Amino acid sequence: MKKNKAMIVTFLAPALFMFIAVFLYPICRTLVMSFFKIEGITDSVSKWQFTGLDNYVKLMNTTLFRTSMWNLFRIWFLGGIIVMSLALLFAVIITSGIRGKSFFRAMIYLPNVVSAVALATMWLQYVYNNRYGLLSSVFRKLGMESLAKIQWLDSDHKFYALLFAYCFGMVGYHMLIFISGIERISEDYFEAATLDGANKLGQFRYITLPLLKGVFKTNITMWSVTSVGFFVWSQLFSTVTADNQTITPMVYMYMQIFGAGNSVTERNSGLGAAVGVLLSVCVVLIFWLCNNLLKDDDLEF
Amino acid sequence: MAKEKKVRERVNWSKELKLAPGYLILILWVLFTVVLLGWVLAASFSTTKAIFSGDIFSQGIHFENFAKAWNNSNVSTFFINSLGYSIIACTLLILICAPAAYVLSRFKFVANKAIQTGFVSAMGVPVVMIVLPLFGLVAGMDMLNHEISNRAVLIFLYVGINVPYTTIFLLTFFANISRAFEEAAAIDGCSPMKTFWLIMLPMAQPGIITVTIFNFINVWNEYFISLIFGNSDRIRPVAVGLYSMINSMKYTGDWAGMFAAVIIVFLPTFILYILLSEKIIAGVTGGGVKG
């Protein structure tokens, strides 16, 4: 037993050290920082000025930050609906006994392994380009000149251009989670339902969907966690430093603390910390809501 | 496999017809992906003029875009940096996480459950929540102004950020290996530590390979940390390097070169995926994510 103790300690120590250094300590410190006014990010604690909830109040009163939160909400909500419906649709089709199942599955997941910078560049420089781009040339071939002339990246269309490009890359991952959920449902249920005369749609509505509750929970949680960190796509799609259409809280924080954006009014790392805390609270809130609204303990399969 | 083949040979046309709308949707989506990637690949062999004329191959095929991008615009530096970071980080991750995962899956002790919960929660923590204190700490120690320490910082962070995921992934893997092997080893007089290195670690190889693929893709594509902590072009990895390159190429107007750079950055993970897609797909739902 004593030997085991030594082993437990030596085996755990490196991982625990990394966890404390990269997660636990920074999380606590960010939480504390959000209540202080801190001019330089490397300032020692003695130079911090306690300001209570001032940072949060200031953020809420900043139009740009409110815009960024609104954008993030739109990405999370609209994007969530698009991604979840497409992912579920593809998952149902792929598990319905089609040929080339693993080919389709692999092709749809493919964008997830590609660097976001590369993928976003492909969309920006090819799909949305209005000289030689995919959309404009397809519309031109179809004779829809008015659609071909649309500047997909002007401020009217940019947000949706960004949203759709982002969703395209995310569908595969959530589809895989849905597929694994659907495959865990026993064939017996569907057979019994078929014998009782239920059609495919009815089976989907009354068997698949209710049994996928837990999987939905996983998917929504994962979607929220990745959405909150929305940064690369936004940075690539924005042409100016503070782009109202594409700014997200993380971009705002980056501008405030690290960038020389034109909108930086004051240097205060506390504000950046408060952005982090607010986003974390959002994640926890969504997680809590999911756990309470989508209870799946009464169904076992 | 053989059984599957037999099923495939019999074409049930009425069944296939019912599935037609499903096929149509999937084929359209996949077609779009193929066109997107295919066009960018084609454009990387073209010239800027030909790209703008709408007929990509009107001026022939140009391999020199790649040579140009590789030599002139730092792609080689970024590429070698990323390769180095990924390989070192992936190795360290296994050395750090595999023992921890093993201990957590096998032994009962006070903080076991708490550590596991902590690791699982850490996977949901947004980077913004941890980046400021880390930056303050590292900048305060003056580690960002020297090339070697700056590289060390990047690797440390790549490792740290992926520790919870890697540990939890391997934990479920170890938990599924029968205890009989350790019992046999113990009877033969093998110490628990030796048992781990000589018996358990080799047995966990499939899991280690899968999680390493994921770690490699994660580190290769990592952007935010590299952007903030990478202080000069000499040490930046591909994701950040590509971004600054795209911006500069937009000014010089070298579109073909830009697409070549995109392809160079895209290729390693793509090739990995082509070779190992079954393993990767099984890994997405197999490990860390539980329904």
Chai-1 contact restraints between the chains, C-beta under 6 A:
chainA,res_idxA,chainB,res_idxB,connection_type,confidence,min_distance_angstrom,max_distance_angstrom,comment,restraint_id
A,M7,B,P192,contact,1.0,0.0,6.0,A-B,restraint_1
A,M7,B,M193,contact,1.0,0.0,6.0,A-B,restraint_2
A,I8,B,V103,contact,1.0,0.0,6.0,A-B,restraint_3
A,I8,B,F107,contact,1.0,0.0,6.0,A-B,restraint_4
A,I8,B,F109,contact,1.0,0.0,6.0,A-B,restraint_5
A,F11,B,P99,contact,1.0,0.0,6.0,A-B,restraint_6
A,F11,B,A100,contact,1.0,0.0,6.0,A-B,restraint_7
A,F11,B,V103,contact,1.0,0.0,6.0,A-B,restraint_8
A,L12,B,A100,contact,1.0,0.0,6.0,A-B,restraint_9
A,L12,B,V103,contact,1.0,0.0,6.0,A-B,restraint_10
A,P14,B,I96,contact,1.0,0.0,6.0,A-B,restraint_11
A,A15,B,I96,contact,1.0,0.0,6.0,A-B,restraint_12
A,A15,B,C97,contact,1.0,0.0,6.0,A-B,restraint_13
A,A15,B,A100,contact,1.0,0.0,6.0,A-B,restraint_14
A,A15,B,V163,contact,1.0,0.0,6.0,A-B,restraint_15
A,A15,B,T167,contact,1.0,0.0,6.0,A-B,restraint_16
A,M18,B,G160,contact,1.0,0.0,6.0,A-B,restraint_17
A,M18,B,V163,contact,1.0,0.0,6.0,A-B,restraint_18
A,F19,B,V163,contact,1.0,0.0,6.0,A-B,restraint_19
A,V22,B,G160,contact,1.0,0.0,6.0,A-B,restraint_20
A,F23,B,A122,contact,1.0,0.0,6.0,A-B,restraint_21
A,P26,B,I130,contact,1.0,0.0,6.0,A-B,restraint_22
A,P26,B,P133,contact,1.0,0.0,6.0,A-B,restraint_23
A,P26,B,L134,contact,1.0,0.0,6.0,A-B,restraint_24
A,I27,B,M129,contact,1.0,0.0,6.0,A-B,restraint_25
A,R29,B,P133,contact,1.0,0.0,6.0,A-B,restraint_26
A,T30,B,M129,contact,1.0,0.0,6.0,A-B,restraint_27
A,T30,B,L132,contact,1.0,0.0,6.0,A-B,restraint_28
A,T30,B,P133,contact,1.0,0.0,6.0,A-B,restraint_29
A,I41,B,F135,contact,1.0,0.0,6.0,A-B,restraint_30
A,I41,B,G136,contact,1.0,0.0,6.0,A-B,restraint_31
A,T42,B,G136,contact,1.0,0.0,6.0,A-B,restraint_32
A,T42,B,A139,contact,1.0,0.0,6.0,A-B,restraint_33
A,T42,B,G140,contact,1.0,0.0,6.0,A-B,restraint_34
A,I93,B,G22,contact,1.0,0.0,6.0,A-B,restraint_35
A,I93,B,L26,contact,1.0,0.0,6.0,A-B,restraint_36
A,I98,B,L19,contact,1.0,0.0,6.0,A-B,restraint_37
A,I98,B,G22,contact,1.0,0.0,6.0,A-B,restraint_38
A,F104,B,L26,contact,1.0,0.0,6.0,A-B,restraint_39
A,A106,B,S277,contact,1.0,0.0,6.0,A-B,restraint_40
A,M107,B,V30,contact,1.0,0.0,6.0,A-B,restraint_41
A,M107,B,T33,contact,1.0,0.0,6.0,A-B,restraint_42
A,V113,B,I217,contact,1.0,0.0,6.0,A-B,restraint_43
A,V113,B,T269,contact,1.0,0.0,6.0,A-B,restraint_44
A,V113,B,Y273,contact,1.0,0.0,6.0,A-B,restraint_45
A,V114,B,F266,contact,1.0,0.0,6.0,A-B,restraint_46
A,S115,B,N221,contact,1.0,0.0,6.0,A-B,restraint_47
A,S115,B,A239,contact,1.0,0.0,6.0,A-B,restraint_48
A,S115,B,V265,contact,1.0,0.0,6.0,A-B,restraint_49
A,V117,B,A239,contact,1.0,0.0,6.0,A-B,restraint_50
A,V117,B,L242,contact,1.0,0.0,6.0,A-B,restraint_51
A,V117,B,Y243,contact,1.0,0.0,6.0,A-B,restraint_52
A,A118,B,V262,contact,1.0,0.0,6.0,A-B,restraint_53
A,A118,B,V265,contact,1.0,0.0,6.0,A-B,restraint_54
A,A118,B,F266,contact,1.0,0.0,6.0,A-B,restraint_55
A,T121,B,I246,contact,1.0,0.0,6.0,A-B,restraint_56
A,T121,B,V262,contact,1.0,0.0,6.0,A-B,restraint_57
A,M122,B,L36,contact,1.0,0.0,6.0,A-B,restraint_58
A,M122,B,V40,contact,1.0,0.0,6.0,A-B,restraint_59
A,Y126,B,W39,contact,1.0,0.0,6.0,A-B,restraint_60
A,Y126,B,V40,contact,1.0,0.0,6.0,A-B,restraint_61
A,R131,B,F52,contact,1.0,0.0,6.0,A-B,restraint_62
A,Y132,B,I51,contact,1.0,0.0,6.0,A-B,restraint_63
A,Y132,B,F52,contact,1.0,0.0,6.0,A-B,restraint_64
A,Y132,B,G54,contact,1.0,0.0,6.0,A-B,restraint_65
A,L176,B,V284,contact,1.0,0.0,6.0,A-B,restraint_66
A,L176,B,T285,contact,1.0,0.0,6.0,A-B,restraint_67
A,I177,B,T285,contact,1.0,0.0,6.0,A-B,restraint_68
A,S180,B,T285,contact,1.0,0.0,6.0,A-B,restraint_69
A,G181,B,G291,contact,1.0,0.0,6.0,A-B,restraint_70
A,G214,B,G291,contact,1.0,0.0,6.0,A-B,restraint_71
A,V215,B,G291,contact,1.0,0.0,6.0,A-B,restraint_72
A,T218,B,G291,contact,1.0,0.0,6.0,A-B,restraint_73
A,V225,B,G124,contact,1.0,0.0,6.0,A-B,restraint_74
A,V228,B,P126,contact,1.0,0.0,6.0,A-B,restraint_75
A,G229,B,P126,contact,1.0,0.0,6.0,A-B,restraint_76
A,G229,B,V127,contact,1.0,0.0,6.0,A-B,restraint_77
A,F231,B,F224,contact,1.0,0.0,6.0,A-B,restraint_78
A,V232,B,Y223,contact,1.0,0.0,6.0,A-B,restraint_79
A,M250,B,V128,contact,1.0,0.0,6.0,A-B,restraint_80
A,M253,B,V128,contact,1.0,0.0,6.0,A-B,restraint_81
A,F258,B,I228,contact,1.0,0.0,6.0,A-B,restraint_82
A,S269,B,L132,contact,1.0,0.0,6.0,A-B,restraint_83
A,G272,B,L132,contact,1.0,0.0,6.0,A-B,restraint_84
A,A273,B,L132,contact,1.0,0.0,6.0,A-B,restraint_85
A,G276,B,V128,contact,1.0,0.0,6.0,A-B,restraint_86
A,G276,B,M129,contact,1.0,0.0,6.0,A-B,restraint_87
A,L279,B,P126,contact,1.0,0.0,6.0,A-B,restraint_88
A,L279,B,V128,contact,1.0,0.0,6.0,A-B,restraint_89
A,S280,B,P126,contact,1.0,0.0,6.0,A-B,restraint_90
A,S280,B,M129,contact,1.0,0.0,6.0,A-B,restraint_91
A,V283,B,G124,contact,1.0,0.0,6.0,A-B,restraint_92
